[in-house]
Amino acid sequence: MLHYRHDGGEQEMVRQNGHIIEVKGVHKTYDTGAVKVQALRGVDLSIKKGEMVAIMGPSGCGKTTLLNCLSGLDDINQGEVIVDGNHITQMSERQRTHFRAQSMGFIFQSFNLLPVLNVAENVELPLLLSDVSPKVARQKALGALFMVGLSGQENKRPSELSGGQQQRVAIARALVNEPAIVWGDEPTGNLDTETATEVMRVLRKLNKEKGQTFVLVTHSPDVGADADRIIHMRDGLIASDQHNGTTVPAAH
Amino acid sequence: MNKLFGLPLAPLTGGLAIVMCLCVVVLTISSLRNRVMFKLASRNVPRRPAQTALILLGLMLAAMLFSASFTIGDTVSYSIRNMATDQLGQIDVMIHGQAVDAAGSQGYFDQQYAADLSQIIGDDSNVEGVAAAMNAGMPVISPTTELNEPNIELWGLDESWERHFDPIVDSRGERLIVADLQAGQAYLSSRAAEHLEVRMGDTVSVFTDGQPFPFAVAGIYSDGVPGDEISMVVPLAEAQSLLGRPEQVNLIAITNTGNAIHGATHTDEVMAILEPALEGTGLTAEAVKQEALDVATEAGDAFMSVFVIMAQFSVAAGVLLIFLTFVMLAAERKTELGTARALGTQHGHVIRMFTYEGAIYALAASAIGSILGLGIGWGMVRLMAAAFSQFDVQFSFHSRPGSLIIAYCLGVLLTLAVVAFSAWRVSKLNIIRAMKDIPEPQISRARDWKGLALAVLAIALGVLFTCAGFSSDSGTAYMVGVSLAIVGVCLLARRFGLPDRLAFSLAGIGLVAWWLLPPSLSGARDMTRGMEMFFLAGIMLVLGATFLAIHNMDLILKAVALVFGRVRGLSAVLKTAISYPMANRFRTGAALAMFCLVIFTLVVMSIINSSENSLYSDPRRLSGGFDISGTTSYVNPVADMNAAIQDAGSIDSDDIEAVGAISIIALKLRQTGTDTEYLTVPVQGIDDGYANSVSYGFNMMAEGYSSADEVWQAMAHQPGLAVVSSSFVARKVNYSLGSSAPYLLLDGFMQEDKVLPVVYVEEEATGGRLRVIGVLKDIAAYVPGIMTSQASLDSLARQPIVPTTYMFRIKDGADAKSISKGLETGLVQNGMDSVVIAEEVRDINKAGMMLNNLLLGFMGLGLIVGIAALGVIAARAVVERRKQIGALRAIGFQREAVQLAFLIESSFVALLGISLGVLLGYALSFSLMDTMSEQAPGVSLVVPWTRIAFIAAVAYLASLITTFLPARQASRVYPAEALRYE
């Protein structure tokens, strides 16, 4: 059984200021031996619970790296990342994985569904990982598929679905265990405009209904327009932070 | 070693080397003209070192198995040649008189013949020397130590022998001169001295006509005298006087120019002069050295063939592995191949690129395999030497360079052929699908003309083979024909709408049922069937089982998930693990088939070995109901064994229930009515005691005989009747390995005919005939040739043949060992040398078991194929599923869970393959018992479950070890990195 540090003070902080993600002075350097690439150069960021945040910027600016570091998929070299009151940088690899299974959902650009599993099996996988009984897992998976408008498709293989449908399966998978935060890396990147709009509509609806926090890395201005807040990045730093049309200069 | 599958080795080696060199030259020229393709191919080799190592491991197997088989053949051949030259020394040709015992050593003739012959051939440049000698088996006792040797080989040699043949030397290498021996002195071999525990100066007594003749040991030699290791030498005149044969000898030895082996090359020339010279003398010349060398070569070929045949299963699995490996390499590089094609690379370029890469692997893997095979051969020779050590057989490791060349060439060519085919197959990729890594679409059945053509071809070939099988009585053609038809019909039904699952399941069930059907039901009972049927049965059963398993994988997996899915925490892992094998049927099927094939052969071999072993549990079955066998000296025979036992005092005659006396002589015989060559056959003459007690049954009896007892009684009491060993009559069903040439093969009928037609054999010199009225069961191990009554044998040989072999049946509960000792002690003057049959059978069985285990171990090497296949698949899966692993890790799969999923996936394939192999092996063995019990009554199905469990456990553990590394690698995939490369 894994135990996370639920620091009373920080939980209190979340309650008081409503921040589910607190990032302080995060640095990330990729060392390939020959070259060192500074992907993040000291990022400070706070995201409120229930916010839908779009992280934008040119290729190579560090968006995906930031998402990976915030979600615990990647290590950081310096700084602090607190998610839902937990210092994920202080967690062991095993604890981080368990934390992801219980509190986070992921949506990827190329869906990353398991081609050998059918739609329902893909969706119920995070629940089975959390030791939910197969019967309950299947019920919840069907519920999640209903939410994303894919009822009746549960026995199909991913290859039998369109791109938009596959992304909706990925969304259902991301949301099925009711995570506090959903991370999306270019969730509409592989979709045509119409399907992308449809997917964003689903995400926005779920965000409103469930109050979950969405952090989406995107190139798409349409996705940005749908978000509560747009964070622009450049050269590993936050260049601007825009709230509902109001641009707030980034604090470096 | 001279031949491989009947093809002479020398031209085969040359031919294969030329073909291989041609392939290499063509590939080199082609690669020089397509440097870019060659560069791509060669740079792919070191790309993934672990995967390359696994590929090399799989590809080297064929060369390794060939090389090990050839090494064993070479060693056996070389060792038997060594034994022959040790036995015969410089003797190339032996001339003797008409034989009066099986060894042909007692036909005495005038010594003058030797001098006359020396005049005729002495000056020939092919002949080094001629010498007369006396040679007889005699009982010897040491009065001091009271130890005896019932049958020491006594040599009477003269000065001409010493001049032309090997010098007799002692352990210090000092020469012992026969002419230096005084009257009453003899030289003793070191082994004889050791057995009798005598030293120089001690006295030993030689018995002849019941009288002891003392000899002082004047020297102990370690080398220079041919024949047995237990021997003694006296001057020729002394031997003649001892045996009461003045001026007579029983042997003229000729040595050709050249050393012990090279001398044999002049044999034909020498025999050409000798045969006319001996005409009318009653003497016969035998090219003993050449014959021994031929036997050595044949034995080497037979041993090699056994191992090569057994290696076929592993080689077949290996071919599948090579194919699978290259298909997976192509899958791995699909995107880059697509890009290359988009940039203008032709189909031919892709084929060449893969063939270059395959050639690099083939050349390297076959070289490693050939050398490793040499090492394996060496290890197996050591084990063989241990198995045969109790029989005084010495194996000396030997490998000819030619054997290595042929193993290497076979390995390279086999790999190249499969690689070229795989390359052609993978070159037909669709550029866009390849670049975007989109799966190939299913071909619509209505437009699947290739599928239709294949189905029609299979049916047509099936009908053709079946008809050919019927007309030529060939079980192989018939069985394969029906199998093809079964597959063809199912494919045709699929083409016209039958669902895949049903079509392939029916084909699978059809094949399995067809090959497991007892021959009496399949209709193949009366057709000829050989060892190749075992090979084909293996391939077909495995093919059928693989069809069935692959097309019903979902049901198997559901059952697995139902059982293990309830285990807390295992549900998610299990779901992912078992879904992959189902999604990739070709890979799963290929790996499954490899495992299944190798385990199948191991299980069948284990069961057959254990079942055959059950025969040895009752030695009386093999000896015809007797417990002790004994031989007496020809010089001092026992006139009446029952009386001799009564008189001996050292045995309680009540302990002996029955005694059978057998006289034996080697005669030249052939089947009457044929114009074949007369062949030397041991003929045994039995007395009433033997006929009344023997329990051997018959495979065939002549018309008018309804029981074994009737045959034995008729043979004992009516003149001119005989029975023969089962090896004298061919059978349609012959699963024996290698060539064990019988003394004589009777023509015109087969054992399956049941009723023996009227058939006679005739003797060359006298023209006397014997009618064969029974063909013994295969278990009649103590009847090597023909058996008749003593009276019939005397009449056939035109002289009385004294019985020298005795078979004793003892009372239940009596101690065979002490009775055997008592017989030797009581009848020492008759040179009684007795053996407890149970002990002899146990020793033979022990050696046989060791040899079988060796063969089993050799076949077990094939497991490397299955294990390597799983390793290659797992290694490939890690690369292929990198992103999926990243996603799984992102959504919460722990490292251990990823690793476990990979291990479960491999375990599933390995365990399913192992289980199917065990099931099919058991089922086929069960079906084979039908034939086995008919040929060898008493044999029962014995399943060595412990051994099978051990084989399964080793196979499974080895597969786990190979998958462990890729699984660990998969668990170390860093999610952020795996997901970064979208």
HADDOCK unambig.tbl for C-alpha pairs under 7 A between the chains (distance, minus, plus):
assign (segid A and resid 68 and name CA) (segid B and resid 976 and name CA) 6.08 0.50 0.50
assign (segid A and resid 73 and name CA) (segid B and resid 890 and name CA) 6.54 0.50 0.50
assign (segid A and resid 73 and name CA) (segid B and resid 975 and name CA) 5.92 0.50 0.50
assign (segid A and resid 73 and name CA) (segid B and resid 976 and name CA) 5.20 0.50 0.50
assign (segid A and resid 74 and name CA) (segid B and resid 976 and name CA) 5.52 0.50 0.50
assign (segid A and resid 94 and name CA) (segid B and resid 894 and name CA) 6.53 0.50 0.50
assign (segid A and resid 97 and name CA) (segid B and resid 892 and name CA) 4.94 0.50 0.50
assign (segid A and resid 97 and name CA) (segid B and resid 893 and name CA) 6.78 0.50 0.50
assign (segid A and resid 97 and name CA) (segid B and resid 894 and name CA) 6.08 0.50 0.50
assign (segid A and resid 98 and name CA) (segid B and resid 892 and name CA) 5.73 0.50 0.50
assign (segid A and resid 100 and name CA) (segid B and resid 890 and name CA) 6.92 0.50 0.50
assign (segid A and resid 100 and name CA) (segid B and resid 891 and name CA) 6.15 0.50 0.50
assign (segid A and resid 100 and name CA) (segid B and resid 892 and name CA) 5.46 0.50 0.50
assign (segid A and resid 101 and name CA) (segid B and resid 891 and name CA) 5.33 0.50 0.50
assign (segid A and resid 101 and name CA) (segid B and resid 892 and name CA) 3.99 0.50 0.50
assign (segid A and resid 105 and name CA) (segid B and resid 891 and name CA) 6.64 0.50 0.50
assign (segid A and resid 106 and name CA) (segid B and resid 891 and name CA) 6.79 0.50 0.50
assign (segid A and resid 110 and name CA) (segid B and resid 982 and name CA) 6.85 0.50 0.50
assign (segid A and resid 112 and name CA) (segid B and resid 884 and name CA) 6.00 0.50 0.50
assign (segid A and resid 112 and name CA) (segid B and resid 887 and name CA) 6.16 0.50 0.50
assign (segid A and resid 114 and name CA) (segid B and resid 884 and name CA) 6.41 0.50 0.50
assign (segid A and resid 116 and name CA) (segid B and resid 579 and name CA) 5.58 0.50 0.50
assign (segid A and resid 116 and name CA) (segid B and resid 580 and name CA) 5.90 0.50 0.50
assign (segid A and resid 116 and name CA) (segid B and resid 583 and name CA) 5.73 0.50 0.50
assign (segid A and resid 117 and name CA) (segid B and resid 579 and name CA) 6.52 0.50 0.50
assign (segid A and resid 125 and name CA) (segid B and resid 572 and name CA) 5.95 0.50 0.50
assign (segid A and resid 126 and name CA) (segid B and resid 891 and name CA) 6.27 0.50 0.50
assign (segid A and resid 126 and name CA) (segid B and resid 892 and name CA) 6.83 0.50 0.50
assign (segid A and resid 128 and name CA) (segid B and resid 571 and name CA) 6.26 0.50 0.50
assign (segid A and resid 128 and name CA) (segid B and resid 572 and name CA) 5.14 0.50 0.50
assign (segid A and resid 129 and name CA) (segid B and resid 569 and name CA) 6.82 0.50 0.50
assign (segid A and resid 129 and name CA) (segid B and resid 572 and name CA) 5.71 0.50 0.50
assign (segid A and resid 129 and name CA) (segid B and resid 892 and name CA) 6.97 0.50 0.50
assign (segid A and resid 129 and name CA) (segid B and resid 893 and name CA) 6.92 0.50 0.50
assign (segid A and resid 131 and name CA) (segid B and resid 568 and name CA) 6.73 0.50 0.50
assign (segid A and resid 131 and name CA) (segid B and resid 569 and name CA) 5.66 0.50 0.50
